[in-house]
Amino acid sequence: MIEFFTDEKDVEIELTRHYMIEVGLEYGLTHPYTIEISKKLDELLNNFSWIK
């Protein structure tokens, strides 16, 4: 699937989401690094939702 992103925040959110999935598959969903990335993604999404 090809997705197009309209601004820098969209790209940052998608890259972080994909990275979190990769890390989660490799290390597990409860690994501290996966959780750290998940928190970063939550923050990005919360900030993005507030802006729009």
PDB file of N, CA, C and O in Angstrom:
ATOM      1  N   MET A   1       0.849  -1.178   0.000  1.00  0.00           N
ATOM      2  CA  MET A   1       0.000   0.000   0.000  1.00  0.00           C
ATOM      3  C   MET A   1       0.895   1.242   0.000  1.00  0.00           C
ATOM      4  O   MET A   1       1.835   1.335   0.789  1.00  0.00           O
ATOM      5  N   ILE A   2       0.607   2.163  -0.861  1.00  0.00           N
ATOM      6  CA  ILE A   2       1.338   3.421  -0.924  1.00  0.00           C
ATOM      7  C   ILE A   2       0.527   4.482  -0.199  1.00  0.00           C
ATOM      8  O   ILE A   2      -0.652   4.689  -0.485  1.00  0.00           O
ATOM      9  N   GLU A   3       1.179   5.152   0.747  1.00  0.00           N
ATOM     10  CA  GLU A   3       0.511   6.214   1.488  1.00  0.00           C
ATOM     11  C   GLU A   3       1.243   7.524   1.236  1.00  0.00           C
ATOM     12  O   GLU A   3       2.467   7.547   1.110  1.00  0.00           O
ATOM     13  N   PHE A   4       0.506   8.583   1.165  1.00  0.00           N
ATOM     14  CA  PHE A   4       1.089   9.897   0.980  1.00  0.00           C
ATOM     15  C   PHE A   4       0.826  10.731   2.228  1.00  0.00           C
ATOM     16  O   PHE A   4      -0.279  10.723   2.769  1.00  0.00           O
ATOM     17  N   PHE A   5       1.843  11.442   2.675  1.00  0.00           N
ATOM     18  CA  PHE A   5       1.727  12.232   3.887  1.00  0.00           C
ATOM     19  C   PHE A   5       1.836  13.703   3.517  1.00  0.00           C
ATOM     20  O   PHE A   5       2.632  14.093   2.662  1.00  0.00           O
ATOM     21  N   THR A   6       1.023  14.499   4.176  1.00  0.00           N
ATOM     22  CA  THR A   6       0.928  15.889   3.776  1.00  0.00           C
ATOM     23  C   THR A   6       1.866  16.810   4.531  1.00  0.00           C
ATOM     24  O   THR A   6       2.163  17.907   4.057  1.00  0.00           O
ATOM     25  N   ASP A   7       2.337  16.391   5.687  1.00  0.00           N
ATOM     26  CA  ASP A   7       3.264  17.270   6.385  1.00  0.00           C
ATOM     27  C   ASP A   7       4.258  16.465   7.212  1.00  0.00           C
ATOM     28  O   ASP A   7       4.155  15.245   7.335  1.00  0.00           O
ATOM     29  N   GLU A   8       5.202  17.173   7.762  1.00  0.00           N
ATOM     30  CA  GLU A   8       6.310  16.566   8.500  1.00  0.00           C
ATOM     31  C   GLU A   8       5.832  15.739   9.697  1.00  0.00           C
ATOM     32  O   GLU A   8       6.401  14.685   9.984  1.00  0.00           O
ATOM     33  N   LYS A   9       4.802  16.203  10.393  1.00  0.00           N
ATOM     34  CA  LYS A   9       4.284  15.471  11.547  1.00  0.00           C
ATOM     35  C   LYS A   9       3.701  14.123  11.139  1.00  0.00           C
ATOM     36  O   LYS A   9       3.885  13.129  11.841  1.00  0.00           O
ATOM     37  N   ASP A  10       2.998  14.085  10.008  1.00  0.00           N
ATOM     38  CA  ASP A  10       2.476  12.810   9.511  1.00  0.00           C
ATOM     39  C   ASP A  10       3.608  11.810   9.308  1.00  0.00           C
ATOM     40  O   ASP A  10       3.504  10.649   9.705  1.00  0.00           O
ATOM     41  N   VAL A  11       4.681  12.270   8.692  1.00  0.00           N
ATOM     42  CA  VAL A  11       5.822  11.403   8.411  1.00  0.00           C
ATOM     43  C   VAL A  11       6.450  10.930   9.719  1.00  0.00           C
ATOM     44  O   VAL A  11       6.747   9.745   9.868  1.00  0.00           O
ATOM     45  N   GLU A  12       6.653  11.832  10.656  1.00  0.00           N
ATOM     46  CA  GLU A  12       7.267  11.468  11.938  1.00  0.00           C
ATOM     47  C   GLU A  12       6.416  10.438  12.684  1.00  0.00           C
ATOM     48  O   GLU A  12       6.950   9.487  13.253  1.00  0.00           O
ATOM     49  N   ILE A  13       5.114  10.623  12.682  1.00  0.00           N
ATOM     50  CA  ILE A  13       4.213   9.682  13.343  1.00  0.00           C
ATOM     51  C   ILE A  13       4.297   8.307  12.676  1.00  0.00           C
ATOM     52  O   ILE A  13       4.407   7.294  13.366  1.00  0.00           O
ATOM     53  N   GLU A  14       4.248   8.265  11.362  1.00  0.00           N
ATOM     54  CA  GLU A  14       4.290   6.981  10.658  1.00  0.00           C
ATOM     55  C   GLU A  14       5.626   6.274  10.827  1.00  0.00           C
ATOM     56  O   GLU A  14       5.656   5.057  11.014  1.00  0.00           O
ATOM     57  N   LEU A  15       6.726   7.009  10.766  1.00  0.00           N
ATOM     58  CA  LEU A  15       8.041   6.395  10.973  1.00  0.00           C
ATOM     59  C   LEU A  15       8.165   5.830  12.383  1.00  0.00           C
ATOM     60  O   LEU A  15       8.687   4.730  12.568  1.00  0.00           O
ATOM     61  N   THR A  16       7.693   6.570  13.369  1.00  0.00           N
ATOM     62  CA  THR A  16       7.744   6.102  14.752  1.00  0.00           C
ATOM     63  C   THR A  16       6.862   4.876  14.937  1.00  0.00           C
ATOM     64  O   THR A  16       7.248   3.932  15.627  1.00  0.00           O
ATOM     65  N   ARG A  17       5.690   4.882  14.329  1.00  0.00           N
ATOM     66  CA  ARG A  17       4.777   3.745  14.433  1.00  0.00           C
ATOM     67  C   ARG A  17       5.395   2.490  13.825  1.00  0.00           C
ATOM     68  O   ARG A  17       5.350   1.418  14.428  1.00  0.00           O
ATOM     69  N   HIS A  18       5.970   2.620  12.639  1.00  0.00           N
ATOM     70  CA  HIS A  18       6.605   1.473  11.985  1.00  0.00           C
ATOM     71  C   HIS A  18       7.797   0.968  12.798  1.00  0.00           C
ATOM     72  O   HIS A  18       7.999  -0.239  12.929  1.00  0.00           O
ATOM     73  N   TYR A  19       8.576   1.886  13.334  1.00  0.00           N
ATOM     74  CA  TYR A  19       9.740   1.506  14.146  1.00  0.00           C
ATOM     75  C   TYR A  19       9.292   0.764  15.404  1.00  0.00           C
ATOM     76  O   TYR A  19       9.905  -0.233  15.786  1.00  0.00           O
ATOM     77  N   MET A  20       8.229   1.242  16.050  1.00  0.00           N
ATOM     78  CA  MET A  20       7.725   0.588  17.248  1.00  0.00           C
ATOM     79  C   MET A  20       7.286  -0.847  16.927  1.00  0.00           C
ATOM     80  O   MET A  20       7.537  -1.764  17.710  1.00  0.00           O
ATOM     81  N   ILE A  21       6.640  -1.037  15.791  1.00  0.00           N
ATOM     82  CA  ILE A  21       6.212  -2.376  15.392  1.00  0.00           C
ATOM     83  C   ILE A  21       7.419  -3.288  15.188  1.00  0.00           C
ATOM     84  O   ILE A  21       7.419  -4.431  15.645  1.00  0.00           O
ATOM     85  N   GLU A  22       8.434  -2.791  14.512  1.00  0.00           N
ATOM     86  CA  GLU A  22       9.648  -3.585  14.285  1.00  0.00           C
ATOM     87  C   GLU A  22      10.309  -3.976  15.602  1.00  0.00           C
ATOM     88  O   GLU A  22      10.669  -5.136  15.800  1.00  0.00           O
ATOM     89  N   VAL A  23      10.466  -3.012  16.494  1.00  0.00           N
ATOM     90  CA  VAL A  23      11.093  -3.273  17.786  1.00  0.00           C
ATOM     91  C   VAL A  23      10.239  -4.247  18.603  1.00  0.00           C
ATOM     92  O   VAL A  23      10.767  -5.155  19.245  1.00  0.00           O
ATOM     93  N   GLY A  24       8.921  -4.053  18.576  1.00  0.00           N
ATOM     94  CA  GLY A  24       8.020  -4.940  19.296  1.00  0.00           C
ATOM     95  C   GLY A  24       8.092  -6.373  18.806  1.00  0.00           C
ATOM     96  O   GLY A  24       8.043  -7.305  19.609  1.00  0.00           O
ATOM     97  N   LEU A  25       8.208  -6.562  17.502  1.00  0.00           N
ATOM     98  CA  LEU A  25       8.323  -7.908  16.958  1.00  0.00           C
ATOM     99  C   LEU A  25       9.650  -8.558  17.322  1.00  0.00           C
ATOM    100  O   LEU A  25       9.719  -9.766  17.548  1.00  0.00           O
ATOM    101  N   GLU A  26      10.700  -7.748  17.377  1.00  0.00           N
ATOM    102  CA  GLU A  26      12.026  -8.301  17.676  1.00  0.00           C
ATOM    103  C   GLU A  26      12.231  -8.538  19.173  1.00  0.00           C
ATOM    104  O   GLU A  26      12.755  -9.581  19.564  1.00  0.00           O
ATOM    105  N   TYR A  27      11.826  -7.584  20.012  1.00  0.00           N
ATOM    106  CA  TYR A  27      12.131  -7.657  21.439  1.00  0.00           C
ATOM    107  C   TYR A  27      10.931  -8.011  22.309  1.00  0.00           C
ATOM    108  O   TYR A  27      11.094  -8.374  23.474  1.00  0.00           O
ATOM    109  N   GLY A  28       9.733  -7.907  21.751  1.00  0.00           N
ATOM    110  CA  GLY A  28       8.529  -8.166  22.525  1.00  0.00           C
ATOM    111  C   GLY A  28       7.832  -6.862  22.887  1.00  0.00           C
ATOM    112  O   GLY A  28       8.446  -5.800  22.983  1.00  0.00           O
ATOM    113  N   LEU A  29       6.522  -6.990  23.082  1.00  0.00           N
ATOM    114  CA  LEU A  29       5.726  -5.792  23.334  1.00  0.00           C
ATOM    115  C   LEU A  29       5.938  -5.196  24.717  1.00  0.00           C
ATOM    116  O   LEU A  29       5.638  -4.022  24.931  1.00  0.00           O
ATOM    117  N   THR A  30       6.449  -5.978  25.656  1.00  0.00           N
ATOM    118  CA  THR A  30       6.652  -5.458  27.016  1.00  0.00           C
ATOM    119  C   THR A  30       8.101  -5.055  27.283  1.00  0.00           C
ATOM    120  O   THR A  30       8.445  -4.684  28.405  1.00  0.00           O
ATOM    121  N   HIS A  31       8.940  -5.126  26.270  1.00  0.00           N
ATOM    122  CA  HIS A  31      10.340  -4.714  26.439  1.00  0.00           C
ATOM    123  C   HIS A  31      10.389  -3.210  26.709  1.00  0.00           C
ATOM    124  O   HIS A  31       9.642  -2.449  26.094  1.00  0.00           O
ATOM    125  N   PRO A  32      11.260  -2.775  27.618  1.00  0.00           N
ATOM    126  CA  PRO A  32      11.335  -1.344  27.953  1.00  0.00           C
ATOM    127  C   PRO A  32      11.548  -0.434  26.741  1.00  0.00           C
ATOM    128  O   PRO A  32      11.007   0.671  26.704  1.00  0.00           O
ATOM    129  N   TYR A  33      12.321  -0.877  25.755  1.00  0.00           N
ATOM    130  CA  TYR A  33      12.559  -0.030  24.586  1.00  0.00           C
ATOM    131  C   TYR A  33      11.286   0.130  23.756  1.00  0.00           C
ATOM    132  O   TYR A  33      11.001   1.217  23.252  1.00  0.00           O
ATOM    133  N   THR A  34      10.520  -0.961  23.615  1.00  0.00           N
ATOM    134  CA  THR A  34       9.250  -0.885  22.897  1.00  0.00           C
ATOM    135  C   THR A  34       8.299   0.081  23.598  1.00  0.00           C
ATOM    136  O   THR A  34       7.618   0.877  22.951  1.00  0.00           O
ATOM    137  N   ILE A  35       8.259   0.004  24.909  1.00  0.00           N
ATOM    138  CA  ILE A  35       7.387   0.882  25.694  1.00  0.00           C
ATOM    139  C   ILE A  35       7.829   2.338  25.563  1.00  0.00           C
ATOM    140  O   ILE A  35       6.995   3.240  25.476  1.00  0.00           O
ATOM    141  N   GLU A  36       9.131   2.559  25.548  1.00  0.00           N
ATOM    142  CA  GLU A  36       9.656   3.925  25.384  1.00  0.00           C
ATOM    143  C   GLU A  36       9.224   4.517  24.038  1.00  0.00           C
ATOM    144  O   GLU A  36       8.813   5.675  23.968  1.00  0.00           O
ATOM    145  N   ILE A  37       9.319   3.717  22.975  1.00  0.00           N
ATOM    146  CA  ILE A  37       8.906   4.182  21.657  1.00  0.00           C
ATOM    147  C   ILE A  37       7.396   4.414  21.636  1.00  0.00           C
ATOM    148  O   ILE A  37       6.923   5.379  21.035  1.00  0.00           O
ATOM    149  N   SER A  38       6.645   3.538  22.286  1.00  0.00           N
ATOM    150  CA  SER A  38       5.190   3.689  22.360  1.00  0.00           C
ATOM    151  C   SER A  38       4.804   4.997  23.043  1.00  0.00           C
ATOM    152  O   SER A  38       3.872   5.676  22.613  1.00  0.00           O
ATOM    153  N   LYS A  39       5.515   5.343  24.096  1.00  0.00           N
ATOM    154  CA  LYS A  39       5.247   6.609  24.791  1.00  0.00           C
ATOM    155  C   LYS A  39       5.550   7.800  23.887  1.00  0.00           C
ATOM    156  O   LYS A  39       4.820   8.792  23.887  1.00  0.00           O
ATOM    157  N   LYS A  40       6.638   7.693  23.114  1.00  0.00           N
ATOM    158  CA  LYS A  40       6.960   8.774  22.175  1.00  0.00           C
ATOM    159  C   LYS A  40       5.855   8.907  21.133  1.00  0.00           C
ATOM    160  O   LYS A  40       5.452  10.019  20.792  1.00  0.00           O
ATOM    161  N   LEU A  41       5.364   7.776  20.628  1.00  0.00           N
ATOM    162  CA  LEU A  41       4.283   7.805  19.647  1.00  0.00           C
ATOM    163  C   LEU A  41       3.024   8.414  20.256  1.00  0.00           C
ATOM    164  O   LEU A  41       2.351   9.215  19.608  1.00  0.00           O
ATOM    165  N   ASP A  42       2.701   8.046  21.486  1.00  0.00           N
ATOM    166  CA  ASP A  42       1.543   8.638  22.176  1.00  0.00           C
ATOM    167  C   ASP A  42       1.669  10.153  22.254  1.00  0.00           C
ATOM    168  O   ASP A  42       0.711  10.883  22.000  1.00  0.00           O
ATOM    169  N   GLU A  43       2.856  10.610  22.604  1.00  0.00           N
ATOM    170  CA  GLU A  43       3.093  12.052  22.706  1.00  0.00           C
ATOM    171  C   GLU A  43       2.915  12.739  21.354  1.00  0.00           C
ATOM    172  O   GLU A  43       2.290  13.796  21.262  1.00  0.00           O
ATOM    173  N   LEU A  44       3.469  12.128  20.311  1.00  0.00           N
ATOM    174  CA  LEU A  44       3.314  12.698  18.962  1.00  0.00           C
ATOM    175  C   LEU A  44       1.850  12.766  18.562  1.00  0.00           C
ATOM    176  O   LEU A  44       1.391  13.779  18.035  1.00  0.00           O
ATOM    177  N   LEU A  45       1.117  11.687  18.811  1.00  0.00           N
ATOM    178  CA  LEU A  45      -0.303  11.651  18.455  1.00  0.00           C
ATOM    179  C   LEU A  45      -1.114  12.660  19.256  1.00  0.00           C
ATOM    180  O   LEU A  45      -2.001  13.317  18.711  1.00  0.00           O
ATOM    181  N   ASN A  46      -0.818  12.785  20.534  1.00  0.00           N
ATOM    182  CA  ASN A  46      -1.537  13.755  21.369  1.00  0.00           C
ATOM    183  C   ASN A  46      -1.270  15.184  20.903  1.00  0.00           C
ATOM    184  O   ASN A  46      -2.192  15.995  20.824  1.00  0.00           O
ATOM    185  N   ASN A  47      -0.039  15.487  20.603  1.00  0.00           N
ATOM    186  CA  ASN A  47       0.310  16.823  20.123  1.00  0.00           C
ATOM    187  C   ASN A  47      -0.308  17.093  18.756  1.00  0.00           C
ATOM    188  O   ASN A  47      -0.778  18.200  18.491  1.00  0.00           O
ATOM    189  N   PHE A  48      -0.308  16.093  17.899  1.00  0.00           N
ATOM    190  CA  PHE A  48      -0.850  16.222  16.549  1.00  0.00           C
ATOM    191  C   PHE A  48      -2.356  16.434  16.613  1.00  0.00           C
ATOM    192  O   PHE A  48      -2.893  17.277  15.894  1.00  0.00           O
ATOM    193  N   SER A  49      -3.039  15.680  17.463  1.00  0.00           N
ATOM    194  CA  SER A  49      -4.489  15.825  17.617  1.00  0.00           C
ATOM    195  C   SER A  49      -4.843  17.209  18.137  1.00  0.00           C
ATOM    196  O   SER A  49      -5.840  17.794  17.717  1.00  0.00           O
ATOM    197  N   TRP A  50      -4.043  17.727  19.036  1.00  0.00           N
ATOM    198  CA  TRP A  50      -4.305  19.037  19.629  1.00  0.00           C
ATOM    199  C   TRP A  50      -4.145  20.133  18.581  1.00  0.00           C
ATOM    200  O   TRP A  50      -4.889  21.114  18.577  1.00  0.00           O
ATOM    201  N   ILE A  51      -3.169  19.959  17.693  1.00  0.00           N
ATOM    202  CA  ILE A  51      -2.900  20.964  16.655  1.00  0.00           C
ATOM    203  C   ILE A  51      -4.038  21.000  15.643  1.00  0.00           C
ATOM    204  O   ILE A  51      -4.477  22.086  15.265  1.00  0.00           O
ATOM    205  N   LYS A  52      -4.526  19.851  15.195  1.00  0.00           N
ATOM    206  CA  LYS A  52      -5.565  19.810  14.163  1.00  0.00           C
ATOM    207  C   LYS A  52      -6.870  20.061  14.753  1.00  0.00           C
ATOM    208  O   LYS A  52      -7.877  20.068  14.045  1.00  0.00           O
TER     209      LYS A  52
END
